[in-house]
Structures are given as C-alpha cells and as structure tokens.
Amino acid sequence: MHEDEIKMWKKFKRTKSLSLREEIVKKYLYLVKYVAGRVAIGLPPNVEFNDLVSYGILGLFDAINKYDVSQGNKFETYAVSRIRGSIMDELRKLDWAPRLLRKRAREIDRKCKELEEKNGRLATDDEVAKGLKISTEDLNSIYSDLNSTTFLSLDEVWQNDDGNKPISRLQTIEDSLITDQFSFVHQSEVKELLAEAIDQLPEKEKLVIVLYYYENLTLREIGEILDVSESRVCQIHTKVVTRLRGHLMRRVGHLTLEA
C-alpha cells in the first residue's frame, strides 16, 4: 500500500472527517459496481442493477468504518467481501423460488451426492436424470429455472474478509481465500479438491468455468466462443456450480472427520 493511502486512512480514523469519507467512497465506488455486476448475472430480470449497487454501498460504508490499516491488508480485498456480503444479505430476504422448485433442487443435490459416493466421481447429466426418473431435458429445464431464481457463484464460496493481495477485478478461484464454512481445512487442500473436481467436468463445462472465473469473460462472450446462447451458458454455469459446491461440501466433510 502506498504511503499516501496509509496517511489517508490514518487521518480518517483519527478525524472521522465527512469530506474525507466522501472522498474514500468515490475512490472505491468502482468496487461496488463491479461486485454488483458479477452478482447480477443470472438474477431475475425484475432485480434492478441500481438496487444491487445500493445494497453494495451499504457494505462499502461498513468496510470503511471497520477497516484497520494497521493490519496490513489491502482495503480493496477487505471491501469486496463486505460489499458482496451486504448485497447477498439483501438478496436472501427475497424469496423468488417456488416451494416445488426448491424441493427439486434439494432432490438433485441429494442424487448428485449419492451418485458421486457410489461412482467416486462427479455424476453426469444422464446419470442424474435417470436417478431422478426424469429426462435430461427436464433436468436442464430445472437448472434453467434455478438460474433465474438463485445467485449461485463460486465467487461467493471462496470470498473472505482477509487477504493481502490487491485485486483488479473480483478474486479468481486461484487467488481467492476460502470462506468460513471451509475455514477448518487448509486453503491448499480446498484448492486441490476444486481442481480435481473441475478436471472431471466435460470439456464444455470446464471451459465455461475457466473462461468465467479465470479469464473474467461475460456469459455473452462465452456464448459467442462456444456458439451457444447466453441463456445456455447461464444454465451450464448454474449446473456446474451446484455440482462443485456439493462435491466440496462432501469432500471437506470427509477431511474434517479424518482430522
């Protein structure tokens, strides 16, 4: 961190100057807009981007008030977590998914875990559909419905309040820190589990994850590369994140039992 930034934060903590606070807010407002943009992907169309920004600004205010420059962490990294948390807290107060869809989502999750434990790998669409006694078309339809009612993201899984690395956009999978739910497992172990799971994905699904989380491409750009619609990319993203999250939760549980 530059010496000027350190002086700015120390002065703000000492004086609580409203004008300096406003200057800090303007300086880091781009973080709010970026995080809001990432969260907005896949949300129902009735959710306004400006509403997400408003939720995020509350998180930015909270980060400014609680940030301690003496800890040596980059403010950007700390603020991203607070901003995202604030947006997520507000979104969780909304109830978009019908009860039946929530039930179907739980059934898919249970079947994926059951098949993974049986086969020792991530389940395929055909296996999940057969296990649920539905067609693959119906399974994809459920994923599409889930995509429009949830905000599944690997960014959410690995965001944390700590970290010393500056960010240009949101932390990618490799640069992100693990969340509280995985805090009892060493970061490197979680990364290994994630890499192992991603490696098992079909090529198209793997490419979606790489392009979105590593290359920071938009879903529309990914669709152009794969020659599929943006809605299809959304569907693939939702499906893959659902599978990966369930896989990690199960594997991390095993690590905990072995510890």
C-alpha positions as a Markdown table, in Angstrom:
| # | Residue | x | y | z |
|---|---|---|---|---|
| 1 | Met | 0.0 | 0.0 | 0.0 |
| 2 | His | 1.3 | 3.4 | -0.9 |
| 3 | Glu | 2.4 | 5.8 | 1.9 |
| 4 | Asp | -0.2 | 8.3 | 0.8 |
| 5 | Glu | -3.0 | 5.8 | 1.2 |
| 6 | Ile | -1.8 | 4.8 | 4.6 |
| 7 | Lys | -1.8 | 8.5 | 5.6 |
| 8 | Met | -5.3 | 8.9 | 4.2 |
| 9 | Trp | -6.7 | 6.1 | 6.3 |
| 10 | Lys | -4.9 | 7.1 | 9.5 |
| 11 | Lys | -6.2 | 10.6 | 9.1 |
| 12 | Phe | -9.8 | 9.4 | 8.5 |
| 13 | Lys | -9.6 | 7.1 | 11.6 |
| 14 | Arg | -8.3 | 10.0 | 13.6 |
| 15 | Thr | -10.6 | 12.8 | 12.4 |
| 16 | Lys | -13.7 | 10.9 | 11.1 |
| 17 | Ser | -13.9 | 13.7 | 8.5 |
| 18 | Leu | -17.1 | 13.6 | 6.5 |
| 19 | Ser | -15.4 | 15.2 | 3.5 |
| 20 | Leu | -12.6 | 12.6 | 3.6 |
| 21 | Arg | -15.2 | 9.8 | 4.0 |
| 22 | Glu | -16.9 | 11.1 | 0.8 |
| 23 | Glu | -13.6 | 11.1 | -1.0 |
| 24 | Ile | -12.9 | 7.5 | 0.0 |
| 25 | Val | -16.4 | 6.4 | -1.1 |
| 26 | Lys | -15.8 | 8.0 | -4.5 |
| 27 | Lys | -12.4 | 6.4 | -4.8 |
| 28 | Tyr | -13.7 | 2.9 | -4.2 |
| 29 | Leu | -17.2 | 3.1 | -5.7 |
| 30 | Tyr | -15.9 | 1.1 | -8.7 |
| 31 | Leu | -15.7 | -2.0 | -6.4 |
| 32 | Val | -19.4 | -1.7 | -5.7 |
| 33 | Lys | -20.3 | -1.5 | -9.3 |
| 34 | Tyr | -18.1 | -4.4 | -10.2 |
| 35 | Val | -19.3 | -6.7 | -7.5 |
| 36 | Ala | -22.9 | -5.8 | -8.3 |
| 37 | Gly | -22.3 | -6.6 | -11.9 |
| 38 | Arg | -21.0 | -10.1 | -11.1 |
| 39 | Val | -23.9 | -10.8 | -8.7 |
| 40 | Ala | -26.4 | -9.6 | -11.3 |
| 41 | Ile | -25.5 | -12.4 | -13.7 |
| 42 | Gly | -28.4 | -14.9 | -13.6 |
| 43 | Leu | -30.7 | -12.9 | -11.3 |
| 44 | Pro | -34.3 | -12.5 | -12.3 |
| 45 | Pro | -34.9 | -9.5 | -14.6 |
| 46 | Asn | -37.0 | -7.7 | -12.0 |
| 47 | Val | -33.9 | -7.2 | -9.9 |
| 48 | Glu | -32.5 | -3.8 | -10.8 |
| 49 | Phe | -28.8 | -3.3 | -11.1 |
| 50 | Asn | -29.1 | 0.1 | -9.2 |
| 51 | Asp | -30.7 | -1.8 | -6.3 |
| 52 | Leu | -27.7 | -4.1 | -6.1 |
| 53 | Val | -25.4 | -1.0 | -6.2 |
| 54 | Ser | -27.4 | 0.5 | -3.3 |
| 55 | Tyr | -27.1 | -2.7 | -1.3 |
| 56 | Gly | -23.4 | -2.8 | -2.1 |
| 57 | Ile | -22.8 | 0.8 | -1.0 |
| 58 | Leu | -24.0 | -0.1 | 2.5 |
| 59 | Gly | -21.3 | -2.8 | 2.5 |
| 60 | Leu | -18.7 | -0.2 | 1.4 |
| 61 | Phe | -19.7 | 2.1 | 4.2 |
| 62 | Asp | -19.3 | -0.8 | 6.6 |
| 63 | Ala | -15.9 | -1.6 | 5.2 |
| 64 | Ile | -14.7 | 2.0 | 5.5 |
| 65 | Asn | -15.9 | 2.2 | 9.1 |
| 66 | Lys | -14.3 | -1.1 | 10.2 |
| 67 | Tyr | -11.1 | -1.2 | 8.1 |
| 68 | Asp | -7.9 | -1.2 | 10.1 |
| 69 | Val | -5.0 | -0.1 | 8.0 |
| 70 | Ser | -2.5 | -1.2 | 10.7 |
| 71 | Gln | -3.4 | -4.8 | 9.9 |
| 72 | Gly | -1.6 | -4.5 | 6.6 |
| 73 | Asn | -4.4 | -5.9 | 4.4 |
| 74 | Lys | -5.4 | -4.2 | 1.2 |
| 75 | Phe | -8.7 | -2.3 | 1.6 |
| 76 | Glu | -9.9 | -3.5 | -1.8 |
| 77 | Thr | -9.7 | -7.1 | -0.8 |
| 78 | Tyr | -11.4 | -6.4 | 2.6 |
| 79 | Ala | -14.1 | -4.2 | 1.0 |
| 80 | Val | -15.1 | -6.7 | -1.7 |
| 81 | Ser | -16.1 | -9.2 | 0.9 |
| 82 | Arg | -18.2 | -6.6 | 2.8 |
| 83 | Ile | -19.8 | -5.3 | -0.3 |
| 84 | Arg | -20.7 | -8.8 | -1.6 |
| 85 | Gly | -22.0 | -9.8 | 1.9 |
| 86 | Ser | -24.2 | -6.8 | 2.0 |
| 87 | Ile | -25.7 | -7.5 | -1.4 |
| 88 | Met | -26.2 | -11.1 | -0.6 |
| 89 | Asp | -27.9 | -10.3 | 2.7 |
| 90 | Glu | -30.5 | -8.2 | 1.0 |
| 91 | Leu | -31.0 | -10.7 | -1.8 |
| 92 | Arg | -31.6 | -13.5 | 0.7 |
| 93 | Lys | -34.5 | -11.6 | 2.0 |
| 94 | Leu | -36.2 | -12.1 | -1.3 |
| 95 | Asp | -38.0 | -15.3 | -2.0 |
| 96 | Trp | -38.1 | -16.0 | -5.7 |
| 97 | Ala | -38.1 | -19.8 | -6.0 |
| 98 | Pro | -41.4 | -21.6 | -5.6 |
| 99 | Arg | -41.5 | -24.3 | -3.0 |
| 100 | Leu | -41.7 | -27.1 | -5.6 |
| 101 | Leu | -38.5 | -25.8 | -7.3 |
| 102 | Arg | -36.6 | -25.7 | -4.0 |
| 103 | Lys | -37.7 | -29.3 | -3.4 |
| 104 | Arg | -36.5 | -30.3 | -6.8 |
| 105 | Ala | -33.2 | -28.6 | -6.2 |
| 106 | Arg | -32.7 | -30.5 | -3.0 |
| 107 | Glu | -33.5 | -33.7 | -4.8 |
| 108 | Ile | -30.9 | -33.0 | -7.5 |
| 109 | Asp | -28.3 | -32.2 | -4.8 |
| 110 | Arg | -29.0 | -35.4 | -2.9 |
| 111 | Lys | -28.9 | -37.5 | -6.0 |
| 112 | Cys | -25.6 | -36.0 | -7.2 |
| 113 | Lys | -24.1 | -36.8 | -3.8 |
| 114 | Glu | -25.4 | -40.3 | -3.9 |
| 115 | Leu | -24.1 | -41.0 | -7.3 |
| 116 | Glu | -20.7 | -39.4 | -6.5 |
| 117 | Glu | -20.3 | -41.5 | -3.5 |
| 118 | Lys | -21.2 | -44.6 | -5.5 |
| 119 | Asn | -19.1 | -43.9 | -8.5 |
| 120 | Gly | -16.2 | -41.9 | -7.0 |
| 121 | Arg | -16.6 | -39.0 | -9.5 |
| 122 | Leu | -19.0 | -36.2 | -10.4 |
| 123 | Ala | -22.3 | -37.5 | -11.8 |
| 124 | Thr | -23.2 | -36.9 | -15.4 |
| 125 | Asp | -26.5 | -35.3 | -16.5 |
| 126 | Asp | -27.7 | -38.7 | -17.9 |
| 127 | Glu | -27.0 | -40.4 | -14.5 |
| 128 | Val | -28.7 | -37.7 | -12.5 |
| 129 | Ala | -31.7 | -37.6 | -14.8 |
| 130 | Lys | -32.0 | -41.4 | -14.8 |
| 131 | Gly | -31.7 | -41.5 | -11.0 |
| 132 | Leu | -34.5 | -39.0 | -10.6 |
| 133 | Lys | -36.5 | -40.8 | -13.3 |
| 134 | Ile | -36.8 | -37.7 | -15.5 |
| 135 | Ser | -35.5 | -36.8 | -18.9 |
| 136 | Thr | -32.3 | -34.8 | -19.4 |
| 137 | Glu | -34.4 | -32.1 | -21.0 |
| 138 | Asp | -36.5 | -31.9 | -17.8 |
| 139 | Leu | -33.2 | -31.8 | -15.7 |
| 140 | Asn | -31.9 | -28.9 | -17.9 |
| 141 | Ser | -35.2 | -27.1 | -17.5 |
| 142 | Ile | -34.9 | -27.3 | -13.7 |
| 143 | Tyr | -31.4 | -25.9 | -14.0 |
| 144 | Ser | -32.7 | -23.0 | -16.1 |
| 145 | Asp | -35.4 | -22.3 | -13.5 |
| 146 | Leu | -32.8 | -22.4 | -10.8 |
| 147 | Asn | -30.6 | -20.0 | -12.7 |
| 148 | Ser | -33.3 | -17.4 | -12.8 |
| 149 | Thr | -34.1 | -17.7 | -9.1 |
| 150 | Thr | -30.8 | -18.1 | -7.4 |
| 151 | Phe | -27.4 | -16.4 | -7.3 |
| 152 | Leu | -25.0 | -19.4 | -7.4 |
| 153 | Ser | -21.4 | -18.4 | -7.8 |
| 154 | Leu | -18.0 | -19.8 | -7.0 |
| 155 | Asp | -17.0 | -16.2 | -6.1 |
| 156 | Glu | -19.4 | -16.5 | -3.1 |
| 157 | Val | -18.0 | -19.8 | -2.0 |
| 158 | Trp | -14.4 | -18.6 | -1.8 |
| 159 | Gln | -14.7 | -14.9 | -0.6 |
| 160 | Asn | -13.4 | -14.0 | 2.8 |
| 161 | Asp | -12.6 | -10.9 | 4.8 |
| 162 | Asp | -8.8 | -11.5 | 4.8 |
| 163 | Gly | -6.1 | -11.3 | 2.3 |
| 164 | Asn | -3.1 | -9.2 | 1.3 |
| 165 | Lys | -3.3 | -9.3 | -2.5 |
| 166 | Pro | -4.6 | -6.3 | -4.5 |
| 167 | Ile | -7.4 | -7.1 | -6.9 |
| 168 | Ser | -8.1 | -5.8 | -10.4 |
| 169 | Arg | -11.5 | -7.5 | -10.6 |
| 170 | Leu | -13.1 | -10.0 | -8.3 |
| 171 | Gln | -10.7 | -12.6 | -6.9 |
| 172 | Thr | -10.4 | -15.6 | -9.2 |
| 173 | Ile | -10.6 | -19.2 | -7.9 |
| 174 | Glu | -6.8 | -19.5 | -7.5 |
| 175 | Asp | -6.4 | -16.1 | -5.8 |
| 176 | Ser | -9.5 | -16.3 | -3.5 |
| 177 | Leu | -9.4 | -17.3 | 0.1 |
| 178 | Ile | -11.8 | -19.9 | 1.5 |
| 179 | Thr | -15.0 | -18.9 | 3.3 |
| 180 | Asp | -15.9 | -19.6 | 6.9 |
| 181 | Gln | -17.6 | -22.8 | 6.0 |
| 182 | Phe | -14.3 | -24.2 | 4.8 |
| 183 | Ser | -12.0 | -22.4 | 7.3 |
| 184 | Phe | -11.2 | -25.6 | 9.2 |
| 185 | Val | -9.5 | -27.0 | 6.2 |
| 186 | His | -6.2 | -25.7 | 4.8 |
| 187 | Gln | -6.6 | -23.5 | 1.8 |
| 188 | Ser | -4.4 | -25.6 | -0.4 |
| 189 | Glu | -6.4 | -28.7 | 0.3 |
| 190 | Val | -9.6 | -27.0 | -0.8 |
| 191 | Lys | -7.9 | -25.8 | -4.0 |
| 192 | Glu | -6.7 | -29.3 | -4.7 |
| 193 | Leu | -10.2 | -30.6 | -4.3 |
| 194 | Leu | -11.6 | -28.0 | -6.5 |
| 195 | Ala | -9.0 | -28.5 | -9.2 |
| 196 | Glu | -9.7 | -32.3 | -9.1 |
| 197 | Ala | -13.4 | -31.7 | -9.4 |
| 198 | Ile | -13.1 | -29.2 | -12.3 |
| 199 | Asp | -10.8 | -31.7 | -14.1 |
| 200 | Gln | -13.6 | -34.2 | -14.1 |
| 201 | Leu | -16.0 | -31.9 | -15.9 |
| 202 | Pro | -16.9 | -32.4 | -19.6 |
| 203 | Glu | -14.9 | -30.1 | -21.8 |
| 204 | Lys | -17.6 | -27.6 | -22.4 |
| 205 | Glu | -18.5 | -27.2 | -18.8 |
| 206 | Lys | -14.8 | -26.9 | -17.8 |
| 207 | Leu | -14.4 | -24.2 | -20.5 |
| 208 | Val | -17.3 | -22.2 | -19.1 |
| 209 | Ile | -15.7 | -22.2 | -15.6 |
| 210 | Val | -12.2 | -21.3 | -16.9 |
| 211 | Leu | -13.5 | -18.5 | -19.1 |
| 212 | Tyr | -15.8 | -17.1 | -16.5 |
| 213 | Tyr | -13.6 | -17.3 | -13.3 |
| 214 | Tyr | -10.1 | -17.3 | -14.8 |
| 215 | Glu | -10.5 | -15.1 | -17.9 |
| 216 | Asn | -13.3 | -12.9 | -16.4 |
| 217 | Leu | -15.3 | -13.1 | -19.6 |
| 218 | Thr | -19.0 | -12.3 | -19.6 |
| 219 | Leu | -21.6 | -15.0 | -20.2 |
| 220 | Arg | -22.4 | -13.4 | -23.5 |
| 221 | Glu | -18.8 | -13.6 | -24.6 |
| 222 | Ile | -18.5 | -17.2 | -23.5 |
| 223 | Gly | -21.7 | -18.0 | -25.5 |
| 224 | Glu | -20.1 | -16.5 | -28.6 |
| 225 | Ile | -17.0 | -18.6 | -28.1 |
| 226 | Leu | -19.0 | -21.8 | -27.6 |
| 227 | Asp | -21.5 | -20.8 | -30.3 |
| 228 | Val | -24.4 | -21.2 | -27.8 |
| 229 | Ser | -27.0 | -18.8 | -26.4 |
| 230 | Glu | -26.2 | -16.7 | -23.3 |
| 231 | Ser | -29.1 | -18.5 | -21.5 |
| 232 | Arg | -27.5 | -21.9 | -22.3 |
| 233 | Val | -24.2 | -20.6 | -20.7 |
| 234 | Cys | -26.2 | -19.5 | -17.6 |
| 235 | Gln | -27.7 | -22.9 | -17.4 |
| 236 | Ile | -24.3 | -24.6 | -17.6 |
| 237 | His | -22.9 | -22.3 | -15.0 |
| 238 | Thr | -25.7 | -23.0 | -12.6 |
| 239 | Lys | -25.4 | -26.7 | -13.1 |
| 240 | Val | -21.6 | -26.8 | -12.7 |
| 241 | Val | -21.5 | -24.6 | -9.6 |
| 242 | Thr | -24.3 | -26.7 | -8.0 |
| 243 | Arg | -22.3 | -29.8 | -8.6 |
| 244 | Leu | -18.9 | -28.4 | -7.5 |
| 245 | Arg | -20.3 | -26.9 | -4.3 |
| 246 | Gly | -22.0 | -30.2 | -3.3 |
| 247 | His | -18.8 | -32.0 | -4.2 |
| 248 | Leu | -16.7 | -29.7 | -2.0 |
| 249 | Met | -19.1 | -29.9 | 0.9 |
| 250 | Arg | -19.0 | -33.6 | 0.9 |
| 251 | Arg | -15.2 | -33.9 | 0.5 |
| 252 | Val | -14.5 | -31.2 | 3.1 |
| 253 | Gly | -16.7 | -33.1 | 5.5 |
| 254 | His | -14.6 | -36.2 | 4.9 |
| 255 | Leu | -11.4 | -34.2 | 5.6 |
| 256 | Thr | -13.0 | -33.0 | 8.9 |
| 257 | Leu | -13.8 | -36.5 | 10.0 |
| 258 | Glu | -10.3 | -37.6 | 9.2 |
| 259 | Ala | -8.7 | -34.7 | 11.1 |
